[in-house]
Amino acid sequence: MFVEQTIKRNRALIDTAFRLHGTGQILPDSYVVDVDAFCSNGKKILEEAGKHDIRLYFMLKQLGRNPYLAQRLVQMGYAGAVTVDFKEAQTMMDHKIPIGNVGHLVQIPESMVEKIVAYGPEVITVYSLDKVRSIQQAAARLQKQQGILLRVFGEGDMIYSGQTAGFHLSEVEKTAETIRREYPNVQIKGVTSFPCFLYDEKQGDIAPTENLNTVLKAKEILEGMGFSELLINTPSTTCTATIGKMAALGGNSGEPGHGLTGTTPLHAHQDQPEIPAIVYVSEISHNFMGNAYCYGGGHYRRSHVKHALVGTALEGSRALEVIPPSDESIDYHFGLSEECKVGETVVMAFRFQIFVTRSDVVLVEGISSGQPRIVGVYDSLGRKKG
């Protein structure tokens, strides 16, 4: 999906990936991250957000909840992490990373509510009064005030399978009044939904979804009740190209994830300020009935993987078609369209979600200056190896 763009815009990353594997410094099933490019992308998004007064929480689950990259983003000026689930929240807490938003896609388990409230996230996203009640009890015991976002939905909204949740628009006023009346240690700070923006293939651009309209309607309801200075959190595909649209359409908070690595669907089709900052590295394992097979472990069902570069260096490598494993199978291997020499390096660039894989994450600094060096190898859940 991103092979051509990576060759075009960050050739040095691919050169480095071939070299690191060819010299035995990394194993197959490794994602190699160009930290220089990652930080440059992060700065560009943050600077664009500053022009429009957009508050940004960074999303790193797709990069394996990596604490080193989180620390770099905090140093850069990001408000904190948006943690996709409670396990990622724990990783960020273990490394003293500020948490901006927690609970959006996965609610906090009851046994962790007080611990997370004590840690002090800016907001907790909720989609049931049961969870609000638990937050109230924890906040009261801690003698704290805890901000929350209401996750909302309306007719025609997109909700991915496995993410079904939210307060219906028709419930927002009653819900907000109940919280204001019965839960004095909980403060409604804003509203959110997901996804509020998506890449539209027909338009060839990032476009708002119906979810955004629902968020804006919920905002109007809350403002009509006297709530003010609300955080209008409108995530998905947050990057420099989205920021202006977000501000113009009424949002004031985004959550860059793939924007940080230059790997949103928009980046696959157009040159954007962000450049590709990650590739996947494997190795030819064997040949079978006319096809080569390389080691797997990093497959993601929505990867849209198409091609791989195979060889000992980018120069002279062959671009082969990738045959991904079927969705119901374990990804022990990726297939390739023709036989190859066992041991050759394989480099791919596709849509990824490292936290659902068993891959290594190899952080490399110095690529932009021609002096690449590995600064850390982590597992897919953010734990440093070695």
MARMI-348602 format. One record per atom (N, C-alpha, C): x, y, z. Coordinates in steps of 0.05 Angstrom, whole numbers, plus 32768, in hexadecimal, padded with zeros to 4 digits. Atoms other than C-alpha are relative to their C-alpha. Layout:
residues N
XYZ/...
***
This chain:
residues 386
80117FE88000/800080008000/801180198000/7FEF7FE87FFD/803980308011/801C7FFC7FF4/7FE68005800A/807480117FED/800A80157FEE/7FF77FEC8014/807780417FB3/8005801B800D/7FFC7FE77FF2/806E807E7FE0/801980008011/7FE980027FEF/80A48066800F/801A80027FEF/7FE97FFE8012/80D5805C7FD6/8004801C7FF7/7FFF7FE4800B/80C480A17FBB/800880148015/7FFE7FEA7FED/80C480C87FFC/80137FF98018/7FEE80077FEA/80EF80A1802E/80107FE77FF9/7FF08017800A/811E80748007/80147FF78014/7FEC80087FEC/81518076803F/7FF57FED8015/800C80137FED/81218052806D/80017FE47FF5/8000801A800C/811B8018803D/801D7FF57FFE/7FE480088000/816780178033/80097FF6801B/7FF980087FE5/816F8014807E/7FF47FE68008/800D80197FF9/813D7FDC8086/800E7FE87FF3/7FF18016800E/81617FB18052/801B7FFB800F/7FE680037FF4/81A47FBF8074/7FFE7FF3801C/8003800B7FE5/818C7FB080BB/7FFA7FE38000/8006801C8001/816F7F6E80A8/80177FF07FF3/7FEA800E800E/81A77F5B8078/80187FFC8011/7FE980037FEE/81DB7F6680AE/7FF97FF2801A/8008800F7FE9/81B37F3E80E1/7FFA80108019/80067FEF7FE9/81A37F79810E/7FE37FFF8008/801D80047FF9/81587F6C810B/7FF67FE67FF4/800D80188009/812D7F2F8103/7FE980057FEE/80197FFC800F/80F47F2480D2/7FE980048014/80187FF87FF1/80AF7F3A80EA/800880188012/7FF97FE77FF1/80CA7F7F80FE/7FF680187FF0/80077FE6800B/80AD7FC380F2/801780138006/7FEA7FED7FFD/80E57FF680E7/7FF4801C7FFE/800B7FE47FFF/80D2803D80FC/801780147FFD/7FEE7FEA8003/80F8807980E3/7FF880168014/80077FEE7FEA/80F780A28123/8003801D7FF7/7FFC7FE5800A/811280E080FF/7FE780097FF1/80177FF98010/80D980DF80CD/7FE680028011/801780007FEE/80A680CE8103/7FFE801A800F/80007FE77FF0/80BB810B812D/7FFB80187FEE/80057FEA8013/80BC813880F0/7FE280017FF9/801D80008006/8075812280DE/7FF0800A8018/800F7FF77FE8/805E812C8126/8001801E8003/7FFE7FE37FFE/807981738126/7FEF800F7FEC/80107FF48014/8057818480E5/7FE280008007/801D80027FF8/8013816C80FF/7FFB80138017/80037FEF7FE9/801D81908141/8001801E7FF9/7FFF7FE58009/803081D1811F/7FE780087FF1/80197FFB800F/7FF481CD80F1/7FE880038014/80157FFF7FEB/7FC781C0812E/8001801B800F/7FFD7FE77FF2/7FE481FD8150/7FF480187FF1/800B7FEB8011/7FCE82298116/7FE280028003/801D80017FFF/7F8682138121/7FF57FFB801C/800780047FE4/7F85820B816D/7FF27FE58004/800A801C7FFD/7F7A81C08168/80117FF28015/7FF2800F7FEB/7F8C819681A5/80057FE37FF6/7FF9801B800B/7FB081558193/80087FED8016/7FF780177FF1/7FB5811381B7/800B7FEC7FEC/7FF480138013/7FE380E18196/7FF77FE48005/8008801C7FFF/7FCF809A8186/80177FEE7FF7/7FE980118006/800580648188/7FFB7FE28001/8006801C7FFF/7FE18022818C/800A7FF37FE6/7FF7800B8019/7FF180188142/801E7FFC7FFE/7FE380037FFF/803B801F8153/80087FF08019/7FF980127FEA/80387FED818B/8001800D801B/80017FF27FE6/8028801E81C4/801C80098009/7FE37FFD7FFB/8071803381BF/800580188013/7FFB7FEA7FEC/8087805C81FD/801680137FF7/7FEB7FEF8008/80C6807781DD/7FF580167FED/800C7FEC8013/809F809881A4/7FEC8012800F/80127FEF7FF0/806B80B081D7/80108016800E/7FEF7FEC7FF3/80A280D381FE/800980167FED/7FF77FEC8014/80BB80F581BF/7FEA80137FF9/80177FEF8006/8075810F81B0/7FF980138016/80057FEF7FE9/806B812981F6/801580178001/7FEB7FEB8001/80AE814E81F2/7FFB80147FEA/80067FEE8017/8096816B81B0/7FEA80148006/80157FEE7FF9/8059818A81D0/7FE47FF47FFE/801B800C8001/8020815981C7/7FF47FFE801C/800E7FFF7FE6/7FEB815B81FE/80027FE6800F/7FFF801A7FF3/7FF08111820C/7FF67FEA7FED/800880178010/7FDD80CC81F4/7FE17FFC8000/801A800B7FFF/7F9980B381DF/80057FE18000/7FFB801C7FFD/7F9A806B81F8/7FE87FF07FF6/8017800E800C/7F70803C81CF/7FF27FED8013/800C80117FEC/7F66800D8209/800E8002801B/7FF57FFE7FE5/7F7680038253/801C7FF48001/7FE5800B7FFF/7FB47FDA8244/801480147FF5/7FEF7FEA800A/7FD18013821B/800280168015/7FFF7FEC7FEA/7FBE80428254/80157FF78015/7FED800A7FEC/7FE680168283/801D80047FF6/7FE57FFC800B/802380188255/8008801D8002/7FF97FE37FFE/802080648252/80058008801D/7FFD7FF97FE4/80188069829D/801B7FF5800B/7FE6800C7FF7/8054803A82A8/801880127FF7/7FEA7FF0800B/807E806B827F/7FFC801E8005/80057FE47FF8/806280AB829E/7FF880127FE8/80097FF18017/804280C1825C/7FE5800D8006/801A7FF47FFB/800980F48264/7FEA7FF37FEE/8016800B800F/7FC680D7824F/7FEB80167FFB/80147FEC8007/7F9881058229/7FE47FF58001/801B800B8002/7F5D80D8821A/80037FE28003/8000801D7FFC/7F4F80918232/7FE37FF68000/801A800C7FFE/7F1380648228/7FF080027FE6/80107FFB8017/7EFE807881E2/7FF67FE67FF2/80088018800E/7EFE803481BF/7FFC7FE98013/800480167FEB/7F04800881FE/7FFE800E801B/80047FF47FE6/7EE8801D8241/80137FF58015/7FEE80077FEA/7F11801A8281/7FF27FEA8011/800C80157FEE/7F057FD982A9/7FFC800C801C/80077FF57FE6/7EE77FE582ED/801780008014/7FEA80017FED/7F257FCF8313/801680147FFA/7FEB7FEC8007/7F4F800482EF/7FF6801D8001/800A7FE58002/7F21804082F2/800E80138014/7FF47FEE7FEC/7F3D805D8333/801D80057FF9/7FE37FFD8007/7F858051831D/800380147FE9/7FFD7FEE8016/7F7A807682DC/7FF7801C8007/80087FE57FF7/7F5380AF82FB/8016800D8011/7FEA7FF67FEF/7F8B80B6832E/8017800A7FEF/7FEA7FF88011/7FBD80BA82F5/7FFB801B7FF3/80077FE68009/7F9880F682D9/7FFE80057FE2/80047FFA801D/7F8380F08290/7FF080197FFD/800F7FE88005/7F68812F8272/7FE27FF97FFE/801C80088003/7F28810B825D/7FFE7FE27FFE/8007801C8004/7F0980C68260/7FE77FFF7FEF/801780038011/7EDB80B38227/7FED7FEB800C/801480127FF4/7E9B80928240/7FE97FFC7FED/80188004800F/7E5F80728220/7FEB7FF0800F/8015800B7FEF/7E36805A825B/8000800F801A/80017FF47FE6/7E1D8079829B/800C7FEE8016/7FF380137FEC/7E36803B82BF/801E80088003/7FE37FF97FFE/7E7E805082AE/8003801B800C/7FFF7FE57FF4/7E70809882C1/7FFD7FFD801E/800480057FE3/7E58807F8305/801A7FF6800D/7FE6800A7FF5/7E998059830F/801580158001/7FED7FE98000/7EC2809682FC/7FF980138017/80087FEE7FEB/7E9A80C0832C/80097FF5801B/7FF8800C7FE7/7EA6808F8365/801E80028005/7FE37FFF7FFE/7EF1808D8357/8009801D8005/7FF87FE47FFE/7EF780D8834F/7FF8800C801C/80087FF67FE5/7ED080E58390/80137FF58015/7FED800B7FEC/7EFE80B683B7/801B800E7FFF/7FE67FF38003/7F3A80D9839A/7FFE801F8003/80057FE47FFD/7F1A811E83A4/800B800F7FE8/7FF77FF48019/7F26812F835B/7FE880067FEF/80147FFC8015/7EFE81498320/800B7FF27FE7/7FF7800E8018/7F01811E82E2/7FF080087FE8/800D7FF98019/7EF18136829C/7FF97FE87FEF/800880168011/7ECB8109826C/7FF8800B7FE5/800D7FFB801B/7EB881078222/7FE97FED7FFD/801680128007/7E7580EB820D/80057FF67FE4/7FFF800B801B/7E7C80BC81D3/7FE37FFE7FF6/801B7FFE800A/7E3E80C781A8/7FFD7FF37FE5/8006800B801A/7E1C80A8816C/7FE480087FF7/801A7FF9800B/7DE280B7813E/7FF97FEE7FE9/8008800F8017/7DBC809A8104/801380057FE9/7FEE7FFE8017/7DE9808B80C8/801D80028007/7FE47FFF7FF8/7E2A808D80F0/800E7FE67FF9/7FF080188004/7E62805C80E1/800B7FF7801B/7FF3800B7FE9/7E75802F811A/800C7FE57FF8/7FF380198007/7EA87FF8810E/7FF77FE98012/800680187FF1/7E987FB28123/80157FFD8017/7FEE80027FE9/7EB57FA68169/8003801B800E/7FFE7FE67FF3/7EAE7FF0817A/7FE4800C8005/801B7FF57FFD/7E637FF78182/7FFB800A801C/80047FF37FE6/7E55802881BA/7FF9801D7FFC/80057FE38001/7E3E806E81CA/7FE58007800B/801A7FF57FF8/7E06809A81E3/7FF2800A7FE6/800F7FF68018/7DD180A681AD/7FFA801D8004/80057FE37FFE/7DC580EF819D/7FE780068010/80197FFB7FF1/7D7F80E881BA/80047FFE801E/7FFA80047FE4/7D9F80D581FD/80138015800C/7FEA7FEF7FF7/7DD3810C8201/7FF680148016/80097FEC7FED/7DAA81418225/7FF97FF3801B/8007800D7FE7/7D8E81118259/80187FF6800E/7FE7800A7FF5/7DD280F18263/80108016800D/7FF07FEA7FF6/7DF58133826C/7FF3800C801A/800D7FF57FE8/7DC1814B829E/80037FEE8018/7FFC80147FEB/7DC7810B82C6/801C8003800C/7FE47FFD7FF7/7E13811382C9/8003801A8010/7FFD7FE67FF2/7E0E815C82DD/7FF38000801B/800F80007FE8/7DDB814E8313/800B7FEB8015/7FFA80167FED/7DF4810C8331/801E7FF98004/7FE480077FFF/7E3F81098325/801180198001/7FF37FE77FFD/7E6081478341/801E80007FFB/7FE380018005/7EA8812E8338/80077FF97FE3/7FFC8006801C/7E9E812182EE/7FF780197FF0/80067FE88011/7E9F815A82BB/80007FF97FE3/80018004801D/7E8881558273/801180157FF3/7FED7FEE800E/7EC18172824B/7FFC80017FE2/80047FFF801D/7EAA81618205/7FF37FE77FF6/800D8017800E/7E92812E81D2/80147FF57FEB/7FEE800D8014/7EB280FD81A2/7FF17FEA7FF2/800A8018800F/7EA580C6816F/80177FF67FF0/7FEB800B8011/7ECD809A8140/7FF37FEE7FEB/7FED7FEC800B/7EDA80A08107/7FF180197FF6/800C7FE78009/7ECB80E980F9/800A80097FE5/7FF57FFB801B/7EF780EC80BB/800B7FE67FF5/7FF58017800D/7F0A80B88088/800980087FE4/7FF77FFB801C/7F2E80B58045/7FE97FF77FED/801580068014/7EFB80B7800C/800E7FFB7FE5/7FF280078019/7F1580937FCE/7FF580107FE8/800C7FF18016/7EE480B77F9F/800A801D8000/7FF67FE57FFE/7EF980FB7FB9/801E80027FFE/7FE37FFF7FFE/7F4280E87FC0/800980118016/7FFA7FED7FEA/7F42810D8002/7FF37FF58019/800D80067FE6/7F328107804C/7FE780108002/801A7FF37FFF/7EE981178057/7FF27FFA801B/800F80057FE7/7EBB811E8094/7FEC7FEA7FFC/801580158000/7E8C80E580A6/7FE7800B800E/80187FF97FF2/7E4680E780C1/80058002801E/7FF97FFE7FE3/7E6580DC8106/8007801C8009/7FF87FE57FF9/7E8181228104/7FE680118004/80197FF17FFD/7E3B813F80FA/7FF37FF9801A/800C80087FE6/7E2381178136/800E800D8017/7FF17FF37FEB/7E5B81328161/7FF9801E8002/80077FE38000/7E4A817A814C/7FE48004800B/801C7FFE7FF5/7E00816E815C/80017FFD801E/7FFE80057FE3/7E13815381A1/800C8019800D/7FF47FE77FF6/7E3E819181AB/7FEB80168004/80157FEB7FFE/7E0381BE819D/7FED7FFA8017/801280087FEA/7DD8819781CE/800D8008801B/7FF27FFA7FE7/7E0C819F8205/8003801E8004/7FFD7FE37FFD/7E1881E881F7/7FE5800D8007/801A7FF67FF9/7DCD81F381FB/7FF97FFB801D/800480067FE3/7DD081D68241/801380108012/7FEE7FEF7FF1/7E0682078255/801C7FF68002/7FE580098001/7E4481DD824A/801080117FED/7FF07FEF8011/7E7D8206822D/801C7FF77FFE/7FE480078004/7EC482028214/80047FE27FFC/8000801D8003/7EB781BB81FD/80167FF67FED/7FEC800D8011/7EEB818D81DF/7FF07FF07FEB/800E800D8016/7ED18177819B/80147FEE7FF3/7FEC80138008/7EFA81398190/7FF77FF17FE7/8009800B801A/7EF681228147/80177FF07FF3/7FE98010800A/7F2A80EB813A/7FFB7FF17FE7/7FFC80118017/7F3F80BF8100/800D80107FEA/7FEF7FF58015/7F7280CE80CA/800A801C8006/7FF67FE67FF9/7F8C810A80F0/801C80047FF6/7FE67FF9800B/7FC6812980CA/7FFF801D7FF8/80007FE48007/7FD9816C80AE/7FE980077FED/80167FFC8014/7FA581648076/7FE58001800E/801A80017FF2/7F6D815880A9/7FFC80188012/80027FEC7FEB/7F7C819080DA/7FEE80177FF8/80107FE98009/7F6081C980B1/7FE37FF97FFC/801C80098003/7F2181A180A0/7FF37FFE801B/800A80047FE5/7F18819080E9/7FF8801B800C/80057FE67FF5/7F1C81D880FE/7FE8800E7FF2/80167FF38010/7EEE81F180C6/7FE57FF48006/801A800E7FFC/7EB981BD80D6/7FF77FFF801D/800A7FFE7FE4/7EB781C88121/800E7FEF8014/7FF080107FEC/7EE981988141/80168011800B/7FE97FF37FF4/7F2081AE8170/80137FED800D/7FEE80147FF4/7F42816D8183/80037FE97FED/7FFA80178011/7F6481378159/80127FED800D/7FF080167FF5/7F8A80F78164/80127FF47FEA/7FEF800B8015/7FC380EC8132/800C7FE58007/7FF4801B7FFC/7FD880A3812B/80107FFA7FE7/7FF280068019/7FE9808E80E4/800A80197FF3/7FF57FE7800A/7FF480D780D4/801D80038008/7FE57FFD7FF6/803380D380FE/80147FF07FF0/7FEE80118010/8050809D80D1/7FFB80047FE2/80057FFB801D/803580BA808F/7FF37FE97FF3/800C8018800B/8009807D8085/7FE280008002/801D80008004/7FC180948081/7FFA7FF97FE3/80068006801C/7F9D807F8041/800680177FED/7FF97FE98011/7FA780C68027/801D80007FF8/7FE380008005/7FF280BE802D/80087FEB7FEC/7FFA80148014/7FF080808001/7FFB800A7FE4/80087FF6801B/7FD280A87FC8/800B801B7FF9/7FF67FE48006/7FEF80EE7FCF/801880068012/7FEA7FF57FF0/802E81107FE6/7FF480148014/80097FEF7FEB/802081318029/8018800A8010/7FE97FF67FF0/804C8158805A/800E7FE98010/7FF480177FF2/805681178082/800A7FEC7FEC/7FF580148012/808280E28063/7FFE7FE4800E/8001801B7FF4/80808096806D/80177FFC8014/7FEC80037FEB/80A5808480AD/80027FE4800B/8000801B7FF6/809C803980B4/7FFF7FEC7FE9/800380178013/80A77FF8808D/80007FE68010/8000801A7FF4/809E7FAF809D/80157FEF7FF2/7FEA8010800A/80D97F808095/7FFC7FE28006/8001801D7FFC/80D87F35808B/80177FF37FF0/7FEA8010800D/81037EFE806B/7FF37FE87FF2/800A8017800E/80F77EC88038/80057FE78011/7FFE80187FF0/80E97E88805F/80037FE77FEF/7FFF80188011/80DD7E558028/7FF080057FE6/800F80008018/80BF7E487FE4/7FED7FE87FFF/801380168000/80827E1D7FD6/7FED80047FE7/801280018017/805F7E0D7F94/8000801A7FF0/7FFD7FE98011/807A7E497F6F/7FFE801B800E/80027FE87FF1/80717E7C7FA6/801580008016/7FEF7FFD7FE9/80A17E977FDA/7FEF80088018/800E7FFA7FE8/808C7E9F8022/8014800E8013/7FF07FF37FEC/80A87ED18054/7FF37FFF801B/800A80027FE5/80A07ED2809F/7FEA80158004/80167FEE7FFA/805F7EF180B8/80018009801D/80027FF77FE4/80477F0A80FB/7FF6801D8002/80087FE48000/80377F5280E8/7FE880067FF0/80177FFB8012/7FF97F4880BE/7FE9800E800F/80187FF37FF7/7FBD7F7580C8/7FEB7FFE7FEB/801480078015/7F7C7F6380A5/7FF980177FED/80077FE98011/7F717FA9808B/801A800D7FF5/7FE77FF58008/7FB97FB28075/8001800A7FE3/7FFF7FF9801C/7FAB7FB7802A/801C7FFC7FF5/7FE680068009/7FF07F998020/7FFF7FF77FE3/80018007801C/80007F927FD6/801B7FF67FF6/7FE68006800B/804A7F907FC7/80167FFF8015/7FE880027FEF/808D7F7E7FE7/801980037FEF/7FE67FFF800D/80D47F8E7FD5/80117FEA800B/7FF080187FF8/81017F507FD6/801B80027FF4/7FE580008009/814C7F4E7FD2/801380038017/7FEC7FFB7FEC/818B7F607FF7/8004801E8005/7FFF7FE37FFD/81847FAC7FED/7FEA800B7FEF/80147FF48011/81527FDC7FD0/800880007FE3/7FF58001801B/817E7FE37F93/80017FE37FF7/8001801B800B/81707FA57F6A/7FEB7FEE800C/801680117FF5/81357F8D7F94/7FEA7FFC7FEC/801780068012/80F87F6F7F73/7FE68007800F/801B7FF97FF4/80B17F897F80/7FED7FE87FF9/801280188004/80857F4B7F89/7FE58004800D/801B7FFF7FF4/803C7F437F97/7FFF7FF0801A/8003800E7FE7/802A7F307FDE/7FE67FF18001/801880107FFC/7FF97EF97FED/7FFC7FFD801E/800380017FE2/7FE17F068034/7FF07FE88008/801080177FF6/7FC57ECE805F/7FE380088001/801D7FFB7FFE/7F7A7EC78061/7FFA800A801D/80067FF47FE7/7F587EEC809A/7FFB7FEC8016/800580147FEB/7F457EAC80BE/80187FF08007/7FE780107FFB/7F8D7E9280BE/801480108010/7FEA7FF47FF2/7FC87EA080EB/801580087FEB/7FEE7FF68014/7FFB7ECA80C5/801D7FF68005/7FE5800B7FFD/80377E9C80CA/8012800A7FEA/7FF07FF78017/804D7EB38085/7FEF80127FEE/800C7FF28017/803E7EE4804D/800A7FF17FE7/7FF8800B801A/803E7EC68007/800A80167FEE/7FF67FED8015/80637EE77FCD/7FFC7FF37FE5/80098009801A/80547EE17F83/80137FEE7FF1/7FED8011800D/80937EBC7F6F/80157FF68014/7FEB800B7FEF/80CB7E927F8C/801780138004/7FE97FEE7FFA/81057EB67FAE/80157FEF800E/7FEA800D7FF2/81477EA47FCF/7FFA8001801E/800480027FE3/813F7E8D8017/80148013800E/7FEF7FEE7FF1/815A7EC28046/8000801C7FF6/80017FE5800B/814E7EFE8019/7FEE80128012/80107FED7FF1/81337F3D803A/7FE680077FF1/801A7FF8800B/80EA7F508030/7FF8801A800E/80097FE77FF4/80D27F98803B/7FE580077FF5/801B7FF88008/80897FAC803A/7FF8801A800E/800B7FE87FF4/80627FEB804A/7FE280007FFC/801D80048002/80187FE3805A/7FF3800C8019/80107FF77FE9/7FE17FF8808A/80057FED8017/7FF880117FEA/7FF47FDE80CF/7FF28007801A/80097FFC7FE4/7FDC7FD68117/80117FED8010/7FEC80127FF5/80187FBB813B/7FF67FF4801A/8008800B7FE6/7FF57FB1817E/7FEF7FE77FFE/800F80198003/7FCC7F788161/80117FEB7FF3/7FEE8013800D/800A7F558145/80137FF58015/7FEA800A7FEE/80467F308163/801B800A7FF6/7FE87FF5800C/80797F5B813F/8012800F8013/7FEE7FEE7FF2/80B67F808158/7FFE801B7FF4/7FFF7FE5800A/80BB7FCB8152/801C800A8004/7FE47FF78000/81007FE48140/8002801E7FFB/7FFF7FE38003/810C802E814C/801C80077FF7/7FE67FF9800C/8143804C8121/8001801F7FFE/7FFB7FE38003/815E80938128/801880047FEE/7FE97FFA8010/818F80B580FA/7FFD7FFA7FE2/80048006801D/8172809E80B7/800280197FEF/80007FE78010/816880E680A0/801C800C7FFD/7FE57FF68002/81B280F580AD/80137FEC7FF4/7FEF8014800C/81CC80B6808D/800F7FF08014/7FF2800E7FEB/81E2809980D0/7FEB7FF08011/8015800F7FF1/81AB806780E4/800B7FF08017/7FF880107FE9/81AF80478128/7FE67FF7800E/8017800A7FF2/817E801B814D/8001800B801D/80017FF57FE5/8168803E818D/7FEE7FEF8013/801180117FEF/8139800881A6/7FF17FEC7FF0/80128014800C/81147FC88195/7FEB7FF98015/801680047FEE/80D07FBE81B4/7FEE7FEA7FF5/80148012800A/809A7F8A81B1/7FE7800F7FF7/80187FF3800C/80557F988194/7FEF800E8015/80107FF37FEA/803B7FB081D8/80108015800F/7FF17FEA7FF4/80717FE381E7/80147FF98015/7FEC80097FEC/80A07FB98212/801B7FFE7FF2/7FE58000800C/80EA7FC48204/800C7FE58003/7FF3801A8000/81117F8681F1/801E80038004/7FE380017FFD/81587F758205/800B80148015/
***
